[in-house]
Amino acid sequence: MNHHSDRGSTPLISTTLLLGGVSVPRGILEFDLPEEEPEFVTAQEAGRWKSAIEEYDNWLRNIVKHGDLPELEYSAYKACRDKLHEVLNEDSLHFD
C-alpha cells in the first residue's frame, strides 16, 4: 500500500478536505492493483470482519452471562471469550 502518491509528496492518508470553509479530516488508502489485490479486498471487507467478530463476542458474552451451564462448559466459553479479547488487545483492536 502506498502512503504517498506518485504525483509528488502529497500524503494519501490523513489528508484534509475544505468544505464550506471548514477543514474536514479525511483518510484515503491507495493500492497498486492487481499486485495488492488481496490487501485491497481485506481493506474493503474490514467493516464486515469487525461486525462478525463483534457478533461472535456478543454471542459468547450472552452464553457466559446468561447461560445456565455446568462449570466446565462455562469455563470453556469464558476462556474462548477471554482469548478473543486477548488477541484483539494485542493488536490494539477495540469494538468502540
KEMI-392000 format. One record per residue: x, y, z of N, C-alpha, C, CB in turn; residue in three letters; residue number from 1. Coordinates in Angstrom, 2 decimals, decimal comma. Each point is the difference from the previous one (the first is absolute). Glycine has a CB too. Layout:
BEGIN
((X Y Z) (X Y Z) (X Y Z) (X Y Z) "ALA" NUM);
...
END
This chain:
BEGIN
((0,85 -1,16 0,00) (-0,85 1,16 0,00) (0,90 1,23 0,00) (-1,87 -1,23 1,21) "MET" 1);
((1,60 2,15 -2,07) (0,76 1,23 -0,05) (-0,56 1,01 0,98) (0,56 -0,44 -2,40) "ASN" 2);
((0,33 1,16 3,05) (-0,43 1,06 0,91) (0,11 1,37 -0,66) (0,71 -1,41 1,94) "HIS" 3);
((-0,11 1,46 -3,11) (0,14 1,24 -0,74) (-0,30 -0,27 -1,46) (1,71 0,88 1,64) "HIS" 4);
((-2,21 0,09 -2,33) (-0,31 -0,16 -1,41) (1,27 0,13 -0,82) (-2,33 0,89 0,37) "SER" 5);
((2,28 -1,37 -1,61) (1,13 0,13 -0,91) (0,07 1,40 -0,59) (-0,17 -2,43 -0,52) "ASP" 6);
((-0,79 3,29 0,83) (-0,05 1,35 -0,55) (0,71 1,00 0,89) (-2,15 -0,57 -1,11) "ARG" 7);
((3,00 0,13 1,98) (0,67 0,92 0,90) (-0,04 -0,54 1,41) (-0,59 1,93 -1,47) "GLY" 8);
((0,70 -1,04 2,44) (0,05 -0,46 1,38) (-1,33 0,25 0,72) (2,46 0,44 0,03) "SER" 9);
((-3,56 -0,49 -0,75) (-1,32 0,20 0,60) (-0,38 -1,23 0,80) (-0,68 1,54 -1,88) "THR" 10);
((0,50 -1,43 3,20) (-0,40 -1,18 0,77) (-1,42 -0,44 -0,36) (1,51 0,74 1,87) "PRO" 11);
((-1,71 -2,04 -1,95) (-1,32 -0,54 -0,32) (-0,72 -0,49 1,25) (0,84 -0,63 -2,25) "LEU" 12);
((-0,15 0,58 3,35) (-0,62 -0,34 1,27) (0,09 1,24 0,87) (0,60 -2,50 -0,19) "ILE" 13);
((-1,67 2,87 0,85) (-0,08 1,19 0,83) (0,06 1,27 -0,84) (1,06 -1,27 1,88) "SER" 14);
((-1,83 1,31 -2,93) (-0,11 1,22 -0,77) (-1,16 0,81 0,55) (0,96 -1,10 -2,06) "THR" 15);
((-1,13 2,32 1,61) (-1,06 0,87 0,48) (-0,78 0,55 -1,18) (1,34 0,60 2,04) "THR" 16);
((-2,64 -0,53 -1,91) (-0,89 0,54 -1,01) (-0,63 1,27 0,56) (-0,46 -2,30 -0,97) "LEU" 17);
((0,40 3,33 0,15) (-0,61 1,25 0,42) (-1,42 0,05 -0,53) (2,25 1,16 0,03) "LEU" 18);
((-3,24 -1,18 0,89) (-1,41 0,05 -0,37) (-0,62 1,23 0,62) (-0,13 -2,51 -0,16) "LEU" 19);
((-0,36 3,42 -0,67) (-0,64 1,20 0,51) (0,87 0,78 0,95) (-2,15 -1,14 -0,27) "GLY" 20);
((3,45 1,15 0,02) (0,92 0,74 0,85) (0,39 -0,74 1,27) (-0,98 2,05 -0,91) "GLY" 21);
((0,47 -3,27 1,08) (0,30 -0,79 1,19) (0,92 -1,15 -0,39) (-2,23 0,62 1,07) "VAL" 22);
((3,28 -0,81 -0,35) (0,95 -1,07 -0,25) (-0,57 -1,32 0,54) (1,94 1,63 0,11) "SER" 23);
((-2,05 -2,64 -0,98) (-0,54 -1,30 0,38) (1,08 -1,06 -0,21) (-2,37 0,71 -0,62) "VAL" 24);
((2,79 -1,42 1,67) (1,03 -1,03 -0,17) (-0,50 -1,13 -0,90) (0,91 0,57 2,27) "PRO" 25);
((-0,01 -1,09 -3,07) (-0,31 -1,12 -0,90) (1,16 -0,96 0,01) (-1,45 1,46 -1,45) "ARG" 26);
((1,18 -2,68 1,12) (1,03 -1,01 -0,18) (-0,26 -0,78 -1,27) (0,33 -0,17 2,48) "GLY" 27);
((0,68 -0,01 -3,29) (-0,14 -0,71 -1,27) (1,05 -1,10 -0,03) (-0,91 2,07 -1,20) "ILE" 28);
((0,49 -3,28 0,89) (0,92 -1,12 -0,18) (0,17 -0,23 -1,49) (-0,68 -1,07 2,21) "LEU" 29);
((1,89 0,81 -2,64) (0,28 -0,24 -1,41) (0,73 -1,32 -0,14) (0,09 2,48 -0,47) "GLU" 30);
((-0,51 -3,27 -0,51) (0,60 -1,29 -0,26) (0,45 -0,09 -1,44) (-1,43 -1,05 1,77) "PHE" 31);
((2,54 0,36 -2,02) (0,47 -0,26 -1,35) (-0,63 -1,32 -0,45) (2,20 1,26 0,38) "ASP" 32);
((-3,20 -1,15 -1,26) (-0,68 -1,19 -0,49) (0,61 -0,40 -1,34) (-2,14 0,64 1,19) "LEU" 33);
((2,23 -1,88 -1,49) (-0,54 -1,16 0,72) (0,95 -0,57 1,05) (-1,30 -0,50 -2,04) "PRO" 34);
((2,52 1,04 2,17) (0,98 -0,56 0,92) (-0,49 -0,06 1,44) (1,77 0,86 -1,50) "GLU" 35);
((-2,50 0,14 1,95) (-0,45 0,07 1,37) (-1,49 -0,32 0,15) (1,77 1,69 0,42) "GLU" 36);
((-2,28 -2,51 -1,34) (-1,42 -0,38 0,03) (-0,42 -0,62 1,33) (0,13 -0,35 -2,45) "GLU" 37);
((0,65 -0,59 3,02) (-0,42 -0,58 1,29) (-0,11 1,05 1,11) (1,08 -2,14 -0,69) "PRO" 38);
((-0,15 3,08 0,75) (-0,04 1,05 1,01) (-1,19 0,93 -0,24) (2,50 -0,14 0,24) "GLU" 39);
((-2,79 0,41 -1,51) (-1,13 0,84 -0,38) (-1,32 -0,64 0,45) (1,30 0,88 -1,97) "PHE" 40);
((-1,44 -2,17 1,71) (-1,22 -0,72 0,38) (-0,13 -0,02 1,52) (0,14 -1,42 -2,09) "VAL" 41);
((0,95 1,19 2,79) (-0,02 0,01 1,46) (-0,47 1,35 0,53) (1,87 -1,69 0,04) "THR" 42);
((-1,37 2,77 -0,62) (-0,41 1,34 0,43) (-1,49 0,22 -0,28) (2,33 0,85 -0,44) "ALA" 43);
((-2,81 -1,32 -0,70) (-1,42 0,15 -0,34) (-0,89 -0,77 0,97) (0,64 0,29 -2,40) "GLN" 44);
((-0,18 -1,44 2,85) (-0,82 -0,87 0,84) (0,19 0,26 1,50) (0,14 -1,70 -1,79) "GLU" 45);
((0,70 2,65 2,17) (0,34 0,22 1,41) (-1,22 0,25 0,87) (2,18 0,92 -0,75) "ALA" 46);
((-3,13 -0,14 0,27) (-1,20 0,29 0,78) (-0,83 -1,24 0,26) (-0,01 2,27 -0,96) "GLY" 47);
((-0,08 -3,13 -0,05) (-0,77 -1,24 0,17) (0,71 -0,95 0,96) (-0,93 0,26 -2,31) "ARG" 48);
((2,27 -0,30 2,23) (0,76 -0,82 0,95) (-0,23 0,48 1,42) (1,73 -0,46 -1,76) "TRP" 49);
((-1,65 1,78 1,97) (-0,21 0,57 1,33) (-1,39 -0,36 0,52) (1,57 1,89 -0,55) "LYS" 50);
((-2,56 -1,76 -0,30) (-1,37 -0,31 0,39) (-0,15 -1,47 0,37) (-0,82 1,83 -1,50) "SER" 51);
((1,44 -2,72 0,73) (-0,09 -1,43 0,28) (0,67 -0,35 1,32) (-0,04 -0,45 -2,46) "ALA" 52);
((1,21 1,01 2,72) (0,71 -0,27 1,26) (-0,78 0,56 1,18) (2,21 0,04 -1,21) "ILE" 53);
((-2,79 1,15 1,02) (-0,80 0,60 1,08) (-1,24 -0,85 0,29) (0,81 2,29 -0,67) "GLU" 54);
((-1,44 -2,81 -0,37) (-1,17 -0,88 0,19) (0,40 -1,27 0,74) (-1,04 0,92 -2,10) "GLU" 55);
((2,20 -1,49 1,74) (0,49 -1,20 0,67) (0,30 0,29 1,47) (0,97 -0,83 -2,17) "TYR" 56);
((-0,35 1,97 2,46) (0,29 0,39 1,37) (-1,29 0,16 0,81) (2,09 1,14 -0,78) "ASP" 57);
((-3,11 -0,51 0,17) (-1,29 0,16 0,69) (-0,66 -1,34 0,27) (-0,27 2,22 -1,09) "ASN" 58);
((0,39 -3,15 0,16) (-0,54 -1,35 0,18) (0,68 -0,67 1,20) (-0,50 -0,18 -2,48) "TRP" 59);
((1,84 0,25 2,51) (0,74 -0,58 1,13) (-0,38 0,69 1,31) (1,90 -0,58 -1,55) "LEU" 60);
((-2,03 1,91 1,51) (-0,37 0,76 1,19) (-1,34 -0,45 0,56) (1,30 1,94 -0,87) "ARG" 61);
((-2,29 -2,10 -0,02) (-1,33 -0,42 0,44) (0,01 -1,40 0,60) (-0,98 1,45 -1,77) "ASN" 62);
((1,76 -2,33 1,20) (0,10 -1,36 0,55) (0,63 0,05 1,39) (0,20 -0,97 -2,33) "ILE" 63);
((0,89 1,72 2,46) (0,70 0,08 1,29) (-0,86 0,70 1,04) (2,21 0,04 -1,20) "VAL" 64);
((-2,88 1,03 0,79) (-0,77 0,81 0,96) (-1,34 -0,63 0,36) (1,12 2,01 -0,92) "LYS" 65);
((-1,82 -2,57 -0,08) (-1,38 -0,44 0,23) (-0,19 -1,51 -0,11) (-0,71 2,18 -0,85) "HIS" 66);
((1,74 -2,88 0,40) (-0,15 -1,44 -0,17) (0,00 -0,73 1,32) (1,10 0,19 -2,20) "GLY" 67);
((-1,95 -1,18 2,29) (-0,04 -0,85 1,19) (0,80 -1,24 -0,37) (-2,30 0,88 0,81) "ASP" 68);
((3,62 -0,79 -0,65) (0,90 -1,03 -0,48) (0,71 -0,71 1,15) (0,31 1,30 -2,11) "LEU" 69);
((0,04 -2,55 1,88) (0,90 -0,66 0,96) (1,33 0,77 0,05) (-1,10 -2,28 -0,44) "PRO" 70);
((1,80 2,20 1,54) (1,23 0,78 0,20) (1,02 -0,23 -1,11) (-0,40 -0,13 2,45) "GLU" 71);
((0,56 -1,09 -2,92) (0,99 -0,28 -1,04) (-0,35 0,71 -1,31) (0,44 -2,22 1,06) "LEU" 72);
((-1,70 2,19 -1,44) (-0,42 0,71 -1,22) (0,13 1,50 0,18) (-1,58 -1,86 -0,54) "GLU" 73);
((1,16 2,39 1,67) (0,14 1,42 0,28) (1,47 0,43 -0,15) (-1,99 -0,10 1,56) "TYR" 74);
((2,88 -0,68 -0,97) (1,43 0,31 -0,06) (0,52 -0,01 -1,42) (0,27 -0,97 2,27) "SER" 75);
((-0,76 0,04 -3,07) (0,45 -0,09 -1,39) (-0,46 1,22 -0,81) (-0,08 -2,50 0,16) "ALA" 76);
((-1,18 2,88 -0,02) (-0,50 1,19 -0,72) (0,72 1,27 0,48) (-2,25 -1,13 -0,28) "TYR" 77);
((2,45 1,24 1,59) (0,69 1,17 0,53) (1,43 0,05 -0,50) (-1,46 -0,07 2,03) "LYS" 78);
((2,13 -1,06 -2,09) (1,38 -0,04 -0,51) (0,05 0,42 -1,47) (0,53 -1,84 1,63) "ALA" 79);
((-1,53 1,42 -2,41) (-0,06 0,41 -1,42) (-0,16 1,51 -0,11) (-0,99 -2,22 -0,62) "CYS" 80);
((0,10 2,79 1,42) (-0,22 1,45 -0,06) (1,23 0,75 0,49) (-2,46 -0,36 0,35) "ARG" 81);
((3,07 -0,13 0,72) (1,22 0,64 0,51) (1,11 -0,03 -1,04) (-0,64 -0,67 2,33) "ASP" 82);
((0,78 -0,45 -3,03) (1,03 -0,11 -1,04) (-0,28 0,95 -1,16) (0,37 -2,40 0,65) "LYS" 83);
((-1,64 2,51 -1,04) (-0,37 0,93 -1,06) (0,41 1,42 0,39) (-1,93 -1,48 -0,66) "LEU" 84);
((1,63 1,88 1,88) (0,35 1,35 0,47) (1,51 0,17 0,09) (-2,15 0,10 1,28) "HIS" 85);
((2,86 -1,14 -0,88) (1,46 0,06 0,07) (0,59 0,24 -1,39) (-0,03 -1,55 1,99) "GLU" 86);
((-0,45 0,81 -2,98) (0,50 0,15 -1,37) (-0,30 1,40 -0,53) (-0,32 -2,48 -0,40) "VAL" 87);
((-0,90 2,95 0,62) (-0,37 1,34 -0,45) (0,86 1,07 0,68) (-2,34 -0,81 -0,42) "LEU" 88);
((2,53 0,68 1,73) (0,79 0,98 0,74) (1,46 0,01 -0,45) (-1,54 -0,29 1,95) "ASN" 89);
((2,10 -0,88 -2,27) (1,39 -0,07 -0,47) (0,20 0,82 -1,26) (0,21 -2,27 1,01) "GLU" 90);
((-1,25 2,36 -1,83) (0,07 0,78 -1,24) (-0,66 1,37 0,15) (0,00 -2,14 -1,29) "ASP" 91);
((-0,26 2,54 2,52) (-0,64 1,29 0,30) (-1,30 0,18 -0,76) (2,25 0,97 0,42) "SER" 92);
((-3,04 -2,03 -0,50) (-1,31 0,04 -0,66) (-1,08 0,03 1,07) (0,89 -1,26 -2,02) "LEU" 93);
((-1,89 2,13 1,79) (-1,07 0,19 0,97) (-1,32 0,12 -0,74) (1,58 1,14 1,63) "HIS" 94);
((-2,68 -1,47 -0,96) (-1,32 0,06 -0,61) (-0,56 1,41 -0,04) (-0,37 -2,31 0,78) "PHE" 95);
((0,84 3,21 0,05) (-0,56 1,35 0,04) (0,63 0,91 -1,02) (-0,47 -0,31 2,38) "ASP" 96);
END
